[in-house]
């Protein structure tokens, strides 16, 4: 118990990092945690089950925004009304974004 069992360990994100759906330009939530393979999205809008998204977010570094395809793997009710926790797998993450 207590040890990370994932293939790619998740890292917490400092501060609020907004996540935008690049197809609609809409802010859909913020990062909960992040790994090379995916992320936890704290969503404020409904997300489709098993859906594909094109997302953009800016990490608190000097590298500029990251844009990546993402596949919804799972969803659960969040801690606040209208909120959901969404597990996403990255698709086509660039080498530069992977390094960051």
N, C-alpha and C positions, 0 to 999 in steps of 0.2 A: 504494500500500500504506500501511497505517497510518492512513488517514483514514476517518472514519465514513461508511459507504455507506447507512445506513438512512434512511428518510424521517423518522423521529422518533428522535433520538439517545438512547441509553441512558445512564443515570446510575448510578454505583455507589451502594450503600446502606451507610452507616456502621453498624457493629455487626451483630448478629444480629436480624433482624426476622422473627418467626414469622408464618407464614401458616396460617390456619384455614379448613377447609371448613365454612361456616356451616350446611349441611344436616345434617352429622353432629356438629359441634362438635369434630372431631378436628384436631389440629395435623398438617399434611401436609408441612411443610418450612419453608424460609425464603427470603427474597428474595435473588437474586443480583445483579440490576440492575433498573432501572425506567425506563419512558418514559411519555409521555402515552398511547401506544397499547397498551402491554403490559408484560410483565415476564418475567424469567428466574426460574423457581422451582427451587430446589435441593430436590427432593422426596425424602422418606424413605419414601414409600408408593407403591404402584403407581398410575399415573394412566391413564385410558382414552385411547386414540387418538381424536382428533377429538371429544373429549368436551366438555361444557359443565359449568362449576362456578360456584358462588357462593362467593366468597372474602372473607376479612376479614384486614386487617393494620393495624398502627399504625406510622406513620412517626415518626421521632424529632423531632416538633414538637408544638405545643400543640393541633393540630387534631382529636385523637381518631381512632378507627379509621376506616379506609376499607373500605367494602363494595362489591364490584363483581362483575359477571358476567365470566367468562373462558372463552375457547375455546382448547383445546389445539391448537397448530399443528404442533409437532414435539417429539420426545423423543430423548435420547441417554443413554448410560451415563455416570454421574457418576464422580467421582474416588475415591469410597469404596465399599466393598461395600454393595449394597442401595440405592444412591443413584442418582437420575436427574436430568438437567438437562432442564427442560421449558420450552419457549417458549409463552407464552400471550398472546392478543390480548384486550384489554379490550372488554367489551360494556356500554354504558350507564353509563360513568363520569360522575359528576356534575360540574357546572361547578366546584364547590368543590374536589373531589378533583383535577380537572385543574389548577387553579391551584396547588395544593400540590405 
